[in-house]
Amino acid sequence: MRDQVTPTHEAAFLNLPKAAQYLGISPNTLYVWRHRRQGPPSFRMGSRVMYRISALNEWVIAQEQADSCANAALNPLGQKPEKRTQRTR
């Protein structure tokens, strides 16, 4: 009897429902983001919309860094106040 070969690597791509589950959002949200060209990068593999897992991870990191709560450099409370300019009459 032959030994079964088990894959030693995970899938590199996810379809839309699995990508939505991976991100913890609804498939409809991901669908809307795709059509608005807002969400993570996707592509068609035949007739299926696919997402590269590495691209999903990079997109999440970019979202974290663009958020002032996660990125101290963007927190307005950590910056010096701007000087007011005097109005001229």
C-alpha positions as CSV (number, residue, x, y, z in Angstrom):
1,M,0.0,0.0,0.0
2,R,1.3,3.4,-0.9
3,D,1.8,6.1,1.7
4,Q,-0.5,9.1,1.2
5,V,1.4,12.3,0.4
6,T,0.3,15.2,2.6
7,P,1.0,18.7,1.4
8,T,3.7,20.4,3.4
9,H,2.6,23.9,2.4
10,E,-0.6,25.9,2.7
11,A,-2.5,27.3,-0.2
12,A,-1.1,30.5,-1.6
13,F,-4.4,31.8,-2.8
14,L,-7.9,32.2,-1.3
15,N,-11.2,32.6,-3.1
16,L,-13.5,35.5,-2.2
17,P,-15.5,33.8,0.6
18,K,-12.3,32.3,2.2
19,A,-10.5,35.6,1.9
20,A,-13.4,37.3,3.7
21,Q,-13.3,34.7,6.4
22,Y,-9.5,35.1,6.7
23,L,-10.0,38.9,7.2
24,G,-12.9,38.5,9.5
25,I,-15.4,40.4,7.3
26,S,-18.4,39.4,5.3
27,P,-18.0,38.3,1.7
28,N,-20.4,41.1,0.6
29,T,-18.0,43.7,2.1
30,L,-15.1,42.2,0.3
31,Y,-17.1,42.1,-2.9
32,V,-18.1,45.8,-2.6
33,W,-14.5,46.8,-1.8
34,R,-13.4,44.9,-4.9
35,H,-15.8,46.8,-7.1
36,R,-14.9,50.1,-5.6
37,R,-11.2,49.3,-5.9
38,Q,-10.7,49.9,-2.2
39,G,-9.8,46.6,-0.6
40,P,-6.9,44.2,-0.9
41,P,-5.6,43.4,-4.4
42,S,-7.4,40.6,-6.2
43,F,-7.2,38.9,-9.6
44,R,-9.2,36.5,-11.7
45,M,-8.0,32.9,-12.0
46,G,-10.3,31.6,-14.7
47,S,-13.7,32.7,-13.6
48,R,-12.9,32.9,-9.9
49,V,-11.8,36.0,-8.0
50,M,-8.7,35.1,-6.0
51,Y,-6.6,36.8,-3.3
52,R,-3.0,36.1,-2.6
53,I,-2.5,35.4,1.2
54,S,0.7,37.4,1.2
55,A,-1.1,40.4,-0.4
56,L,-3.9,40.2,2.2
57,N,-1.3,40.3,5.0
58,E,0.5,43.3,3.4
59,W,-2.8,45.1,3.0
60,V,-3.7,44.5,6.7
61,I,-0.3,45.9,7.7
62,A,-0.8,49.0,5.5
63,Q,-4.3,49.5,7.1
64,E,-2.7,49.3,10.6
65,Q,0.0,51.8,9.7
66,A,-2.5,54.3,8.1
67,D,-4.5,54.3,11.3
68,S,-3.5,56.9,13.9
69,C,-4.4,54.6,16.8
70,A,-1.9,52.0,15.7
71,N,0.8,54.4,14.3
72,A,2.1,56.8,16.9
73,A,3.6,59.0,14.2
74,L,0.1,59.8,13.0
75,N,-1.3,60.5,16.5
76,P,-2.1,64.2,16.6
77,L,-1.8,64.2,20.4
78,G,1.9,63.4,20.1
79,Q,2.7,66.4,17.9
80,K,3.6,69.9,19.0
81,P,0.8,72.4,18.5
82,E,1.1,74.7,15.6
83,K,1.6,78.4,16.2
84,R,-1.4,80.6,15.3
85,T,-0.9,83.2,12.7
86,Q,-2.2,86.7,13.3
87,R,-4.9,88.0,11.1
88,T,-4.4,91.2,9.2
89,R,-7.2,93.6,8.9
